[in-house]
Amino acid sequence: MTQLWLLSGCSRSEIEWKKLQNRITEHYFNHAVEIVVPCAAALPSELSSWLPRYACANLPLARFLQKRQSVEDSLSLTALSLGRVDTGNVFAVLPTGVLVMSVDKDTAEQLGLQGRPSRYLNRHRFNVEVDMMAAEFKLGKPGHNRVQWSVSERLGMEDDFVMCWRAEDAMAMFPQVTTQPCVRETHLLCSLSLPVLDPGQPKGLCRTREEEVFCSAADMHVWIGAISNGLHSVEGQPDEYISRFTLPELGTTCQYGTRTRWSGMIHSEQIVHLITKAKCVHLCVCLCM
């Protein structure tokens, strides 16, 4: 699991914001996203209605090769089969319109499609990628017919897929699939101690000014990560493991804080939408992907 902590309240240039968006949208499979709200007993109304949906269904892989209603539909859906990537066959549909098949040697020979050896188990596994947005992959063309036949006839089994999307219209391809909302968990944090970020130097070093202790953005990220993992203090807890981890110096205390976590499968574009909302109300965002 990758964790990315964001201080949405910090000022960012348009270029930095675009780089951040690209970094998030290139992370296709996101299990959870979390927001930490200091000095608040509830999630702001701007975010309380945000509840993305996803779906789990048993489907043949060939269903994802069928004609889309529009290019928007093709670039909206993200799907991942539930299997062991190191020993079984795993399939994924990326929001870029690419079908990725990570298969063992026997399955790769059955498919007869061009692939490349896996970088981890290069003699036993192969990665096959099909660009479903390519011009030669249009319905009825040889490229499409070849892949459709290989997947349907030689790999006709069904798999359990988990799917998410940017636009609800993308699920029109699967009318029999029932969607479900992500699980939302909210935790109230009482007597929350937190560091103070210097508004003048959000990227600067820790320093003291007029008997107030300010932390750097990196230290604030450490604090958000500790809160996200339920670690409010690292002192006085006996453990066989010797850890040098310390929380940043805490400069203030608020009566309440809120930690809200959504888990399931969340589309990258949905996360960008959430961060855009959070930027408007100056919240701390922790992405667990």
C-alpha positions, 0 to 999 in steps of 0.5 A: 500500500502506498501512502501519499499525504497532502497538505491541501491548505498549502498554496500551490502553483498551477504547475505544482497542482497539475503535477499532483493531479498527474501523480494521482491519476497515474495510480490506477488502483486505489483502495482507500482515501482518508481526510484528517480535519483538525479542530472540527467534530464533524466532516464539513458539509462540502465533503459529507455527501461524497460517497463514491461507488464501486462494483464486484461481479463475476464476468468473462474477460471478453465482456471488456472487449465489447464496443463502448458507447463512447470514448468517454466510457472507454476512458472511465472504467477501471477494473481488476480481477481478484487473483494472486498476481504471483501465481495465478492469472490476473487481468486489469482494464486501465482508465487509459483504455489498455487491457493488461493480462499478467498470465503464466507461461501456459496461458500465454501460449494458449492466447497466442498474443504478443507479450513480454516476460515479467520482470520478476518471474521472466521465465514463468510469467508474461505480460500481455497488453492490448490497447483497446483505443488503438485504430486497429482495434476497432470492432470488425478489424483483424486486430480486434477479432484476433484478441476477441477470439483468443480471449473468448475461445482460448480463455473463456473462463470467468473471473471475479472483478472489482470495478470503479469508474469516473462517470456512471455511464460507463456501467451501462456496459454491465446492466446486470452488475449491482453497484455498492457505496464505499465504506465510510468510517469516521473517528472523533479525535478528542484533545488532539495535539497537532503541530503548527505549520508556518504559513509563511514558509510551508516548505521551510525548516522547523523554527521558533518565532516568538516562543511558538514552534513551527514545523515544516511541511514534511513534519506535518506529513509525518503527523498526518500519517501517524494520526491516520495509523492511530498513533497519537504517541510513541512514548512510554510503550514497551516493545521488543522493537526498538524504533527511532520514530518520533512525532514532530514537536506539537505546538497546539491542542484542539478539543476535537478532530475528525478522521474520515476514511473511505475504502473499497475501490476508488477511481483516481479522478474521483480522488482528484475531485475530493482533493479539489473540494478539500482545497476549498476548505483547507483540509489535510488529506491522506491518500492510502492507495 
